Amino acid sequence: MIRFFRGSGIGPIVLLTLSALALWIESFISPSRLADVAGSEPMPLWGLINDALAGSPILAVTLSFALMLVVAIVMVRFNTSIFFIPRRTYLPALMYVILYAIFPGAMVLNPALPAALLIVAGLWRMVSAYRINGMTFHFFDAALLISSAGMFYAGAVWVIILVFIGVMILRSPDARELAVMVVGALLPWIVLYAVWYVTGGSLKDLTEIIRHNLFVQAPSLHWGRTLVILLAVTGLNFLPAFIALAREMPTYKIRSRKTFELLVWMIALAAAAYIFVPGVSAEMNAITALPVALIMANYFAFTRRLTIAEIFFWLMVIMLIISRLWP
C-alpha cells in the first residue's frame, strides 16, 4: 500500500477518496445532532457557521468532509510547489485523512479544520519567501492567515508564534518586515472588534468569548483502551519517521531542511498547547496532524525498510478500524 501511494496517477486518488468515505460513513448515515458537537460559546466566525447549519446535520457532515479533503489536497499541492519531499506523492493526503480520523467525535463541525486550512496556507506562504531578495510581504500574509485561523478556533492563535520562528529560520529580517508581520497578526482582530462594535455588540462580551475559548477547561476526552492502543501504534509509525528525519536532515537541500524545521517547531507548539492550555482538546488534532502527516509521508516515501514500515502502517489502519467497532 505504501508503494502504491508513493506514486501519482488516478489510482491513489480513487483509493484515497474511498478510504476517506469509509472512515466517514457512520457520520453520513447517522449524523450527530449539532448541539452535541458545537461548543456553547464558539469563536465568532465559527459561530456564524454553526448558526447557518443548525438545522442541517447532513450538510454539516458534508461540509466537514469536503473541508478535510481540501486540507489534504492543499498539503499535496504545498509539497508539489516547494518539493521538500522530493517525490510527487499522495502520501501526505493519506496520512492526514488517517490521522484526522483518530478522534471521530471531533471530525464533524470541528472549528480547528478551517483553521488548519489557513495554517497550511500560511506555512506555504512563509516557505515561499525563501531566497526572495529585498523586503517581502510573504510573512505579512502568513501572519494574517494564521491569525485569522484563531477566529475559527481559539487554540490556533498559539501557532502565530510559528511565523516569528519562521522569519528567523528562513530569512534575516529587517525592522520593516517584522513590523508588517506584527500588523498582519493584529489586523484580523482589529477588524473583528471594529465590526463587532459597529454591529452593536459589546466588546466586553467578545473579549469574554475569546477568553472562554482560550482558557476555560475543554470537555475531557474518554480514553478508551482501543484509543490508547491506536495512539501508541500511531506513535510507533511516527517515531521512526522522526528519527530518520533528524538523521538525514543535514543531507537535505536548504529549503527542504528549513521547511522540516518549521514542521518540527509546529509540533512543539502544538504539544505545548496540549499541555499548558486548558481550552485545547481533541479537536486540535486537525492542526497537529498537518506536520505529523508530512513527516510520516516523507519517511514512507523513501524508507528502504518497506516491509517493516508496511507492517506498522497496517497495524495503525487495523487499530483505527477496531477503535470504530469497539470504541
Secondary structure as UniProt FT lines:
FT   HELIX           2..6
FT   HELIX           10..29
FT   HELIX           34..37
FT   HELIX           44..52
FT   TURN            53..55
FT   HELIX           57..82
FT   HELIX           91..100
FT   TURN            101..102
FT   HELIX           104..106
FT   TURN            107..109
FT   HELIX           112..127
FT   TURN            128..131
FT   HELIX           138..149
FT   TURN            150..152
FT   HELIX           154..160
FT   HELIX           161..170
FT   HELIX           175..198
FT   TURN            199..200
FT   HELIX           203..215
FT   HELIX           225..248
FT   HELIX           249..251
FT   HELIX           254..276
FT   TURN            278..279
FT   HELIX           282..284
FT   HELIX           285..302
FT   HELIX           306..325
//
